[in-house]
Amino acid sequence: MTLSVITQNEVLTVRSYKQYTGYAWANNYEVEATQDISNPETALENLAIRIANLEQGLHLAGVIIDRVTISTYVPDGRPYNPNTLATFPLSLVATRPGSSQVLPLEMCLFVRRNTSFGRDGRLLYRGCLTEDDMLAASFRPLLISGSVSSLQSIINNWAATGLGSEFRFVMASGIPVPTSVRPVNGLQVSEKIVIKKYNNRYYRRNP
């Protein structure tokens, strides 16, 4: 399995890397090809840009969308095959304005990945929230309703084009190939603010 030949229903892993004042972090996605891809190089570059555009609107000005990597779902083999990974340097500046003090990177925007069956997934985005976005209720940090609406509008406007016609978001699991693939029907902003340690390790399928 390589990125030089992408067929319908093939699942890929996308990682977007962000930077802000000396800190760096990443978000992971799974996407599925909705058709055989005739020009993988162009299609993968467009996919990387679409992911970056989504995050660019959600993150606060000052955050840099540094690069996006796309890889096969199957972990790297030995010997390493360079055709299983594509890297797209972007250095895009995020665009969400912030009128007050930014919240710590540990305080994450929580976006649900809605599916028809099974548990919803979640995306946790650091570097998106300010003090003006937050209220405290029953000792818990929550987003004010106006911030939920404005962040959801950013996602909805992006979703008008989404990932384009060649890919869609999915939730995939299984080792070493996906044995369960569930389409993501939509992305929904939650009022919850999730506290997640900055040095939390991301799950790796490769043991």
C-alpha positions as CSV (number, residue, x, y, z in Angstrom):
1,M,0.0,0.0,0.0
2,T,1.5,3.3,-1.1
3,L,0.3,6.9,-1.8
4,S,1.3,6.6,-5.4
5,V,-1.8,4.4,-6.1
6,I,-4.9,5.3,-4.1
7,T,-8.1,3.3,-4.8
8,Q,-11.7,3.8,-3.7
9,N,-12.3,3.1,0.0
10,E,-8.6,3.3,0.9
11,V,-8.1,4.9,4.3
12,L,-5.3,7.5,4.9
13,T,-4.0,9.2,8.0
14,V,-3.6,12.9,8.1
15,R,-1.7,14.9,10.7
16,S,-1.6,18.7,10.9
17,Y,1.2,20.3,13.0
18,K,0.8,23.7,14.7
19,Q,3.2,26.1,16.4
20,Y,2.7,29.0,18.8
21,T,5.4,30.9,20.7
22,G,7.8,27.9,21.0
23,Y,5.1,25.3,21.5
24,A,4.2,22.6,18.9
25,W,1.4,20.1,18.7
26,A,-0.6,18.1,16.2
27,N,-4.1,16.8,15.3
28,N,-4.9,13.5,13.6
29,Y,-7.6,12.6,11.2
30,E,-8.6,9.6,9.1
31,V,-9.9,10.1,5.6
32,E,-11.3,7.7,3.0
33,A,-11.0,7.9,-0.8
34,T,-14.5,8.1,-2.3
35,Q,-13.2,7.0,-5.7
36,D,-10.0,5.8,-7.5
37,I,-7.6,8.8,-7.5
38,S,-6.2,9.4,-10.9
39,N,-3.7,12.1,-9.9
40,P,-2.6,11.3,-6.3
41,E,0.0,14.1,-6.0
42,T,-2.5,16.8,-6.8
43,A,-5.3,15.2,-4.8
44,L,-3.1,14.8,-1.7
45,E,-1.9,18.4,-1.9
46,N,-5.5,19.6,-2.2
47,L,-6.5,17.4,0.8
48,A,-3.7,18.9,2.9
49,I,-4.8,22.5,2.0
50,R,-8.4,21.7,2.9
51,I,-7.5,20.4,6.3
52,A,-5.3,23.4,6.9
53,N,-8.1,25.8,5.8
54,L,-10.4,24.2,8.4
55,E,-7.9,24.6,11.2
56,Q,-6.8,28.1,10.0
57,G,-10.3,29.4,10.7
58,L,-10.6,27.8,14.1
59,H,-7.3,28.7,15.6
60,L,-6.4,32.1,17.0
61,A,-4.3,34.6,15.1
62,G,-0.6,33.9,15.9
63,V,-0.9,30.1,15.7
64,I,0.9,28.8,12.6
65,I,-0.4,25.8,10.7
66,D,3.2,24.6,10.0
67,R,2.7,21.5,7.9
68,V,0.4,18.6,7.0
69,T,1.5,15.1,6.5
70,I,-0.5,12.3,4.9
71,S,0.4,8.7,5.2
72,T,-1.0,5.2,4.5
73,Y,-3.1,3.8,7.3
74,V,-0.7,0.8,7.6
75,P,2.2,1.8,9.8
76,D,5.6,2.3,8.3
77,G,7.3,-1.0,7.3
78,R,10.9,-2.0,7.4
79,P,12.7,-1.1,5.3
80,Y,11.1,2.3,5.1
81,N,9.1,3.1,1.9
82,P,9.1,6.8,1.2
83,N,6.0,6.4,-1.0
84,T,3.9,5.8,2.1
85,L,4.3,9.4,3.3
86,A,3.7,12.9,1.8
87,T,4.6,16.1,3.6
88,F,3.3,19.5,2.7
89,P,5.0,22.6,4.3
90,L,2.4,25.4,4.6
91,S,3.3,28.0,7.3
92,L,-0.3,29.4,7.3
93,V,-1.2,32.0,9.9
94,A,-4.5,31.2,11.7
95,T,-7.2,33.8,11.3
96,R,-9.6,33.7,14.3
97,P,-9.4,37.0,16.1
98,G,-8.9,37.2,19.8
99,S,-9.9,40.2,21.8
100,S,-8.7,39.1,25.2
101,Q,-6.1,36.9,26.9
102,V,-5.6,33.5,25.3
103,L,-6.4,30.4,27.4
104,P,-3.6,27.9,28.1
105,L,-2.9,25.3,25.4
106,E,-4.2,22.7,27.9
107,M,-7.7,24.1,27.5
108,C,-9.0,22.6,24.2
109,L,-11.9,23.3,21.9
110,F,-14.0,20.1,21.7
111,V,-15.5,19.2,18.3
112,R,-17.6,16.1,18.0
113,R,-17.2,13.8,15.0
114,N,-20.8,12.7,14.5
115,T,-21.5,9.3,13.1
116,S,-24.7,7.3,12.3
117,F,-23.8,4.4,14.5
118,G,-21.6,3.8,17.6
119,R,-19.9,6.4,19.8
120,D,-19.2,9.8,18.4
121,G,-15.5,10.7,18.0
122,R,-13.9,13.9,19.1
123,L,-11.3,16.4,18.0
124,L,-9.5,18.5,20.6
125,Y,-8.0,21.7,19.2
126,R,-5.4,23.7,21.3
127,G,-4.8,27.4,20.7
128,C,-8.4,28.3,19.8
129,L,-9.9,29.9,22.8
130,T,-9.7,33.2,24.8
131,E,-11.0,34.3,28.2
132,D,-13.9,35.9,26.4
133,D,-15.0,32.5,25.0
134,M,-15.3,31.0,28.5
135,L,-17.7,30.9,31.4
136,A,-17.7,28.8,34.5
137,A,-20.7,26.8,35.5
138,S,-20.8,24.3,38.4
139,F,-17.0,24.6,38.6
140,R,-16.6,23.6,35.0
141,P,-15.3,25.7,32.1
142,L,-17.7,26.0,29.2
143,L,-18.0,28.0,26.0
144,I,-20.4,30.8,25.9
145,S,-23.3,30.3,23.4
146,G,-22.0,33.0,21.1
147,S,-18.6,31.4,20.8
148,V,-20.3,28.0,20.1
149,S,-22.3,29.6,17.3
150,S,-19.4,31.5,15.8
151,L,-17.1,28.5,15.8
152,Q,-19.8,26.3,14.4
153,S,-20.4,28.8,11.6
154,I,-16.7,28.6,10.7
155,I,-17.0,24.8,10.4
156,N,-20.3,25.0,8.4
157,N,-18.8,27.5,6.0
158,W,-15.8,25.3,5.4
159,A,-18.0,22.2,5.1
160,A,-19.8,23.7,2.0
161,T,-16.7,22.5,0.2
162,G,-15.3,20.2,2.8
163,L,-12.6,17.8,1.6
164,G,-13.8,18.0,-1.9
165,S,-15.2,15.1,-4.0
166,E,-12.3,12.7,-3.6
167,F,-12.1,12.2,0.1
168,R,-14.3,12.2,3.2
169,F,-13.7,12.1,7.0
170,V,-14.1,8.7,8.6
171,M,-13.4,7.1,12.0
172,A,-11.2,4.0,11.4
173,S,-9.9,1.4,13.7
174,G,-8.1,-2.0,13.4
175,I,-4.5,-3.2,13.2
176,P,-2.7,-3.3,10.8
177,V,-5.5,-2.5,8.3
178,P,-8.8,-0.9,9.2
179,T,-11.4,-3.4,10.2
180,S,-14.0,-0.8,11.0
181,V,-14.6,2.4,9.0
182,R,-17.5,4.7,9.9
183,P,-18.2,7.9,7.9
184,V,-18.3,11.1,9.8
185,N,-21.5,12.9,9.0
186,G,-20.6,16.2,10.5
187,L,-18.4,18.2,12.9
188,Q,-20.2,19.7,15.9
189,V,-18.8,22.2,18.3
190,S,-19.4,21.3,22.0
191,E,-19.9,23.8,24.8
192,K,-17.5,21.7,26.9
193,I,-13.9,22.9,27.2
194,V,-11.7,19.8,27.6
195,I,-8.5,20.0,29.8
196,K,-5.8,17.9,28.2
197,K,-2.2,17.9,29.3
198,Y,0.1,19.5,26.8
199,N,2.6,16.6,26.8
200,N,-0.1,14.0,26.2
201,R,1.1,11.3,23.8
202,Y,-0.9,10.6,20.7
203,Y,-2.0,7.1,20.2
204,R,0.2,5.1,17.8
205,R,-0.9,2.0,16.0
206,N,2.7,0.8,15.5
207,P,3.6,-1.2,18.6
